[in-house]
């Protein structure tokens, strides 16, 4: 994508995050997103088919970047325990730094149609695979229990972090999400270790 087109594409996604967070997915119209982005309504359709396409693209682009950061950080970790800590720290820090995106990923996604949630769920698969690989590395190194149910453990780890972010949002962000990392990781490690 050319630089000018990419800039406009990103601007529309930024506007969509704000509009979805403020008005809810169902209460958002293309016209509101266009106005927030500073473009004509028709310009939106040069980049996206419809509002659903904007939401899916938003997840693909924004979460895709986060997953890239998670993968790079996990690769640089010295152990499976460190990788898990790094993933959790990034998960919390990134969503705390971008509360509107956190709101859209945590609240609005759950109110979307099943087909839309499934499409967005495809974006999360590399993240879930990453957590699974960290668990497998931990088993291989002897740090984690050999009989560990990797798929269930992966689901529980992701689900716990997901719930921590939702609770933080519902509390109106009255505390630091990033400050919850050590408690979260300590809980995970007590369950995973031999």
C-alpha positions in Angstrom: 0.0 0.0 0.0 1.4 3.4 -0.9 2.4 5.7 1.9 -0.6 8.1 1.4 -3.1 5.3 1.2 -1.5 3.6 4.3 -1.7 6.8 6.3 -5.4 7.2 5.4 -6.1 3.5 6.1 -4.4 3.9 9.6 -6.3 7.1 10.2 -9.6 5.4 9.5 -8.7 2.5 11.9 -7.7 5.0 14.6 -11.0 6.8 14.1 -12.9 3.5 14.2 -11.3 2.6 17.6 -12.5 5.9 19.0 -16.0 5.7 17.6 -16.5 2.0 18.5 -15.3 2.7 22.1 -17.5 5.8 22.5 -20.7 4.7 20.8 -20.4 0.9 20.8 -20.1 -1.2 17.7 -23.9 -1.3 17.0 -24.2 2.5 17.7 -21.5 3.4 15.3 -22.1 4.4 11.7 -19.7 4.7 8.8 -20.5 8.5 8.8 -19.3 8.8 12.4 -16.1 7.0 11.6 -15.6 9.1 8.5 -16.2 12.4 10.4 -13.7 11.3 13.1 -11.1 10.4 10.4 -11.7 13.7 8.6 -12.7 12.0 5.4 -15.8 11.8 3.2 -18.1 8.8 3.9 -17.4 7.5 0.4 -13.6 7.4 1.2 -14.3 4.7 3.8 -15.6 2.4 1.0 -12.3 2.8 -0.9 -10.6 0.9 2.0 -13.4 -1.2 3.6 -16.5 -3.0 2.4 -18.6 -2.2 5.4 -18.5 -1.6 9.2 -17.9 -5.3 9.8 -14.8 -5.2 7.5 -13.5 -2.2 9.5 -13.8 -4.1 12.8 -12.2 -7.2 11.4 -9.4 -5.1 9.9 -9.0 -3.3 13.2 -8.4 -6.6 15.0 -6.2 -7.9 12.2 -4.0 -4.8 12.1 -3.8 -3.8 15.7 -3.7 -7.2 17.3 -1.4 -8.4 14.6 1.1 -5.8 15.6 0.7 -6.7 19.3 1.2 -10.4 18.5 4.4 -9.5 16.6 5.7 -7.8 19.7 4.7 -10.8 21.9 6.5 -13.2 19.5 9.7 -11.1 19.3 9.9 -10.7 23.1 9.2 -14.3 23.8 12.0 -15.3 21.4 14.4 -13.1 23.3 13.5 -14.6 26.7 15.9 -16.8 28.5 13.4 -19.3 29.8 9.7 -20.3 29.4 9.0 -18.6 32.7 10.6 -15.4 31.4 8.7 -15.7 28.2 5.4 -16.1 30.0 6.2 -13.0 32.2 7.1 -11.0 29.1 3.9 -12.0 27.3 1.8 -11.0 30.3 3.7 -7.8 30.8 3.3 -6.7 27.2 -0.4 -7.8 27.1 -1.2 -5.6 30.1 1.0 -2.7 29.3 -0.1 -2.4 25.6 -3.8 -2.5 26.5 -3.3 -0.1 29.4 -1.5 2.2 27.1 -4.4 2.0 24.5 -7.6 1.9 26.6 -9.9 2.6 23.7 -8.5 -0.4 21.9 -8.8 -2.4 25.1 -12.5 -1.4 25.3 -13.1 -2.4 21.7 -11.3 -5.8 22.1 -12.8 -6.6 25.5 -16.3 -5.2 25.4 -17.4 -4.6 21.8 -16.1 -7.9 20.4 -18.4 -9.8 22.8 -21.4 -8.0 21.5 -20.7 -8.8 17.9 -22.5 -11.5 15.8 -21.1 -15.0 16.1 -19.8 -15.0 12.5 -17.9 -11.8 13.1 -16.4 -13.1 16.3 -15.2 -16.2 14.5 -13.6 -14.1 11.8 -11.8 -11.9 14.5 -10.9 -15.1 16.4 -8.7 -16.1 13.5 -6.5 -13.1 14.4 -5.9 -14.5 17.9 -4.8 -18.0 16.7 -1.1 -17.0 16.4 -1.2 -15.6 19.9 -2.7 -18.7 21.3 -0.1 -20.8 19.4 2.7 -18.6 21.0 1.4 -19.3 24.5 1.2 -23.0 23.6 4.8 -23.0 22.4 6.0 -21.3 25.6 4.3 -24.1 27.5 5.8 -26.8 25.4 9.2 -25.2 25.8 8.7 -25.2 29.6 7.8 -28.9 29.5 10.8 -29.7 27.3 13.2 -27.8 29.6 11.7 -29.4 32.8 10.4 -26.1 34.2 6.8 -27.1 33.7 5.0 -30.3 34.7 5.4 -33.0 31.9 1.8 -34.1 32.3 0.5 -30.6 31.7 -2.6 -30.3 29.5 -1.1 -27.7 27.1 -4.3 -26.8 25.3 -6.3 -26.3 28.5 -3.4 -24.4 30.2 -3.1 -22.1 27.2 -6.8 -21.4 27.3 -6.7 -20.7 31.0 -3.7 -18.4 30.7 -5.2 -16.4 27.9 -8.6 -16.4 29.6 -7.1 -15.1 32.9 -5.3 -12.2 31.2 -8.4 -11.4 29.2 -10.6 -11.3 32.3 -8.0 -9.2 34.1 -8.2 -6.6 31.3 -12.0 -6.7 31.3 -12.1 -6.2 35.1 -9.7 -3.3 34.9 -11.9 -1.7 32.3 -15.1 -2.3 34.2 -13.5 -0.7 37.3 -13.0 2.4 35.1 -9.3 1.8 35.2 -9.0 2.8 38.9 -5.7 0.9 39.2 -2.7 0.0 37.1 -3.2 -3.0 34.9 0.6 -3.3 34.4 1.0 -3.6 38.2 -0.9 -6.9 38.1 1.7 -8.7 36.1 3.7 -10.3 39.0 0.6 -11.5 40.7 -0.8 -13.0 37.5 2.5 -14.7 36.5 3.0 -16.0 40.0 -0.4 -17.6 39.9 0.4 -19.2 36.5 3.8 -20.5 37.5 2.4 -22.1 40.7 0.0 -24.1 38.5 2.6 -24.9 35.8 5.7 -25.9 37.7 6.8 -29.4 38.6 
